[in-house]
Amino acid sequence: MKQSIYPTYKIVKNSSCLEDRIPVGGLTKREYFAGEAMQGLISSDDYLEISSAKELAKIAVSHADALIEELAK
């Protein structure tokens, strides 16, 4: 999967013409995947075994990185 320079969920400058819409921010694929992984981790029974928010974030980012790596094959 080829990485894009544009965010996954981009915020666009409003315009009446579709061609004039310019991405101005949003989430990268890594940020989006990490957020989704974090939601899954929080909703699981194993969430109580995670000692801190920082540890939870590290685990979620690790899952996101693994997914991106696998999709790049």
MDTraj code that builds the backbone (N, CA, C; nanometers):
import mdtraj as md
import numpy as np

residues = "MET LYS GLN SER ILE TYR PRO THR TYR LYS ILE VAL LYS ASN SER SER CYS LEU GLU ASP ARG ILE PRO VAL GLY GLY LEU THR LYS ARG GLU TYR PHE ALA GLY GLU ALA MET GLN GLY LEU ILE SER SER ASP ASP TYR LEU GLU ILE SER SER ALA LYS GLU LEU ALA LYS ILE ALA VAL SER HIS ALA ASP ALA LEU ILE GLU GLU LEU ALA LYS".split()
xyz = np.array([
    [0.0844, -0.1175, 0.0000],
    [0.0000, 0.0000, 0.0000],
    [0.0885, 0.1233, 0.0000],
    [0.0751, 0.2039, -0.0979],
    [0.1573, 0.3235, -0.1089],
    [0.1079, 0.4309, -0.0121],
    [0.2011, 0.4901, 0.0597],
    [0.1664, 0.5952, 0.1545],
    [0.1354, 0.7245, 0.0796],
    [0.0347, 0.7935, 0.1270],
    [-0.0063, 0.9201, 0.0669],
    [0.0501, 1.0348, 0.1493],
    [0.0732, 1.1473, 0.0848],
    [0.1181, 1.2642, 0.1586],
    [0.0007, 1.3328, 0.2265],
    [-0.1224, 1.2945, 0.1905],
    [-0.2406, 1.3563, 0.2486],
    [-0.2918, 1.2736, 0.3652],
    [-0.3514, 1.3394, 0.4636],
    [-0.4059, 1.2678, 0.5791],
    [-0.5221, 1.1769, 0.5412],
    [-0.5511, 1.0793, 0.6272],
    [-0.6617, 0.9875, 0.6047],
    [-0.7947, 1.0600, 0.6092],
    [-0.8194, 1.1282, 0.7183],
    [-0.9406, 1.2086, 0.7318],
    [-0.8982, 1.3536, 0.7266],
    [-0.8952, 1.4068, 0.6091],
    [-0.8422, 1.5420, 0.5931],
    [-0.9499, 1.6475, 0.6131],
    [-0.9068, 1.7581, 0.6601],
    [-0.9918, 1.8754, 0.6724],
    [-0.9624, 1.9597, 0.5495],
    [-1.0656, 2.0026, 0.4822],
    [-1.0431, 2.0791, 0.3596],
    [-1.0945, 2.2216, 0.3751],
    [-1.0259, 2.3101, 0.3066],
    [-1.0700, 2.4493, 0.3008],
    [-1.1959, 2.4505, 0.2150],
    [-1.3023, 2.5080, 0.2666],
    [-1.4298, 2.5081, 0.1961],
    [-1.4222, 2.5837, 0.0647],
    [-1.4850, 2.5282, -0.0339],
    [-1.4913, 2.5919, -0.1647],
    [-1.6128, 2.5377, -0.2371],
    [-1.6674, 2.6157, -0.3258],
    [-1.7835, 2.5702, -0.4025],
    [-1.7418, 2.4735, -0.5132],
    [-1.6154, 2.4734, -0.5477],
    [-1.5649, 2.3879, -0.6547],
    [-1.4785, 2.2763, -0.5947],
    [-1.5083, 2.1515, -0.6264],
    [-1.4345, 2.0381, -0.5701],
    [-1.2851, 2.0458, -0.5980],
    [-1.2473, 2.0935, -0.7157],
    [-1.1061, 2.1003, -0.7522],
    [-1.0289, 2.2018, -0.6676],
    [-1.1001, 2.2979, -0.6095],
    [-1.0346, 2.4029, -0.5310],
    [-1.0177, 2.3664, -0.3838],
    [-1.0662, 2.2521, -0.3437],
    [-1.0543, 2.2128, -0.2032],
    [-0.9103, 2.1726, -0.1736],
    [-0.8567, 2.2296, -0.0676],
    [-0.7165, 2.2099, -0.0329],
    [-0.7069, 2.1437, 0.1043],
    [-0.6365, 2.0293, 0.1160],
    [-0.6195, 1.9685, 0.2483],
    [-0.5391, 2.0618, 0.3389],
    [-0.5890, 2.0826, 0.4611],
    [-0.5188, 2.1710, 0.5535],
    [-0.4863, 2.1034, 0.6867],
    [-0.5162, 1.9780, 0.7009],
    [-0.4854, 1.9080, 0.8258],
    [-0.5658, 1.7800, 0.8355],
    [-0.5568, 1.7138, 0.9486],
    [-0.6299, 1.5903, 0.9709],
    [-0.5405, 1.4854, 1.0313],
    [-0.5865, 1.3616, 1.0302],
    [-0.5125, 1.2505, 1.0892],
    [-0.4316, 1.1770, 0.9833],
    [-0.3113, 1.1370, 1.0204],
    [-0.2348, 1.0471, 0.9337],
    [-0.2925, 0.9069, 0.9494],
    [-0.2557, 0.8173, 0.8596],
    [-0.3010, 0.6789, 0.8732],
    [-0.2537, 0.6206, 1.0052],
    [-0.1319, 0.6524, 1.0453],
    [-0.0772, 0.6000, 1.1713],
    [-0.1608, 0.6482, 1.2901],
    [-0.1948, 0.7758, 1.2916],
    [-0.2762, 0.8300, 1.4008],
    [-0.4156, 0.7670, 1.4021],
    [-0.4733, 0.7511, 1.2851],
    [-0.6069, 0.6917, 1.2755],
    [-0.6050, 0.5467, 1.3227],
    [-0.5104, 0.4674, 1.2720],
    [-0.5027, 0.3273, 1.3117],
    [-0.4746, 0.3131, 1.4612],
    [-0.3876, 0.3983, 1.5163],
    [-0.3575, 0.3931, 1.6600],
    [-0.4824, 0.4258, 1.7418],
    [-0.5600, 0.5225, 1.6979],
    [-0.6840, 0.5563, 1.7675],
    [-0.7832, 0.4417, 1.7662],
    [-0.7943, 0.3767, 1.6513],
    [-0.8837, 0.2610, 1.6411],
    [-0.8353, 0.1465, 1.7304],
    [-0.7037, 0.1230, 1.7314],
    [-0.6476, 0.0180, 1.8169],
    [-0.6727, 0.0511, 1.9637],
    [-0.6564, 0.1780, 2.0007],
    [-0.6780, 0.2180, 2.1391],
    [-0.8237, 0.1953, 2.1804],
    [-0.9170, 0.2258, 2.0921],
    [-1.0580, 0.2003, 2.1229],
    [-1.0824, 0.0521, 2.1484],
    [-1.0227, -0.0309, 2.0640],
    [-1.0382, -0.1753, 2.0824],
    [-0.9778, -0.2232, 2.2126],
    [-0.8606, -0.1720, 2.2457],
    [-0.7953, -0.2112, 2.3701],
    [-0.8782, -0.1695, 2.4916],
    [-0.9306, -0.0478, 2.4897],
    [-1.0097, 0.0028, 2.6022],
    [-1.1372, -0.0785, 2.6206],
    [-1.1952, -0.1236, 2.5114],
    [-1.3210, -0.1980, 2.5213],
    [-1.3010, -0.3458, 2.5556],
    [-1.1762, -0.3912, 2.5586],
    [-1.1512, -0.5327, 2.5880],
    [-1.1392, -0.5564, 2.7383],
    [-1.1554, -0.6820, 2.7776],
    [-1.1407, -0.7198, 2.9183],
    [-0.9973, -0.7031, 2.9672],
    [-0.9009, -0.7083, 2.8744],
    [-0.7598, -0.6961, 2.9115],
    [-0.7200, -0.5529, 2.9476],
    [-0.8097, -0.4579, 2.9255],
    [-0.7791, -0.3168, 2.9512],
    [-0.7368, -0.2944, 3.0965],
    [-0.7976, -0.3661, 3.1887],
    [-0.7663, -0.3476, 3.3308],
    [-0.6240, -0.3883, 3.3644],
    [-0.5630, -0.4694, 3.2789],
    [-0.4246, -0.5138, 3.3028],
    [-0.3218, -0.4119, 3.2540],
    [-0.3635, -0.3118, 3.1796],
    [-0.2721, -0.2088, 3.1298],
    [-0.2566, -0.1045, 3.2395],
    [-0.1326, -0.0785, 3.2783],
    [-0.1068, -0.0006, 3.3993],
    [-0.1222, 0.1503, 3.3847],
    [-0.1087, 0.2036, 3.2631],
    [-0.1162, 0.3493, 3.2484],
    [-0.1615, 0.3868, 3.1079],
    [-0.2022, 0.5122, 3.0947],
    [-0.2425, 0.5632, 2.9635],
    [-0.1240, 0.5638, 2.8679],
    [-0.0059, 0.5919, 2.9206],
    [0.1139, 0.5935, 2.8366],
    [0.1422, 0.4541, 2.7797],
    [0.1271, 0.3522, 2.8634],
    [0.1465, 0.2144, 2.8164],
    [0.0409, 0.1790, 2.7128],
    [-0.0832, 0.2207, 2.7363],
    [-0.1915, 0.1961, 2.6413],
    [-0.1595, 0.2599, 2.5064],
    [-0.1106, 0.3835, 2.5087],
    [-0.0758, 0.4533, 2.3846],
    [0.0363, 0.3816, 2.3107],
    [0.1376, 0.3365, 2.3836],
    [0.2497, 0.2645, 2.3201],
    [0.2019, 0.1371, 2.2528],
    [0.1132, 0.0644, 2.3191],
    [0.0600, -0.0595, 2.2618],
    [-0.0207, -0.0286, 2.1355],
    [-0.1039, 0.0756, 2.1422],
    [-0.1871, 0.1125, 2.0274],
    [-0.1015, 0.1540, 1.9082],
    [0.0025, 0.2326, 1.9318],
    [0.0921, 0.2754, 1.8237],
    [0.1666, 0.1558, 1.7663],
    [0.2043, 0.0634, 1.8520],
    [0.2718, -0.0580, 1.8055],
    [0.1812, -0.1376, 1.7107],
    [0.0540, -0.1483, 1.7451],
    [-0.0418, -0.2173, 1.6573],
    [-0.0580, -0.1418, 1.5257],
    [-0.0646, -0.0106, 1.5328],
    [-0.0783, 0.0714, 1.4110],
    [0.0426, 0.0526, 1.3203],
    [0.1615, 0.0563, 1.3783],
    [0.2838, 0.0378, 1.2988],
    [0.2873, -0.0995, 1.2326],
    [0.2436, -0.2012, 1.3065],
    [0.2418, -0.3371, 1.2508],
    [0.1448, -0.3463, 1.1332],
    [0.0291, -0.2827, 1.1459],
    [-0.0677, -0.2839, 1.0367],
    [-0.0140, -0.2116, 0.9143],
    [0.0453, -0.0958, 0.9338],
    [0.1010, -0.0199, 0.8210],
    [0.2112, -0.0989, 0.7528],
    [0.2960, -0.1623, 0.8318],
    [0.4045, -0.2446, 0.7759],
    [0.3483, -0.3604, 0.6920],
    [0.2452, -0.4254, 0.7441],
    [0.1860, -0.5377, 0.6724],
    [0.1161, -0.4918, 0.5444],
    [0.0501, -0.3796, 0.5492],
    [-0.0178, -0.3271, 0.4296],
    [0.0800, -0.2825, 0.3223],
    [0.2014, -0.2492, 0.3624],
    [0.3025, -0.2035, 0.2668],
    [0.3606, -0.3170, 0.1837],
    [0.3352, -0.4404, 0.2232],
    [0.3908, -0.5561, 0.1504],
    [0.3224, -0.5763, 0.0179],
])
top = md.Topology()
chain = top.add_chain()
for i, resn in enumerate(residues, 1):
    res = top.add_residue(resn, chain, resSeq=i)
    for name in ("N", "CA", "C"):
        top.add_atom(name, md.element.get_by_symbol(name[0]), res)
traj = md.Trajectory(xyz[None], top)
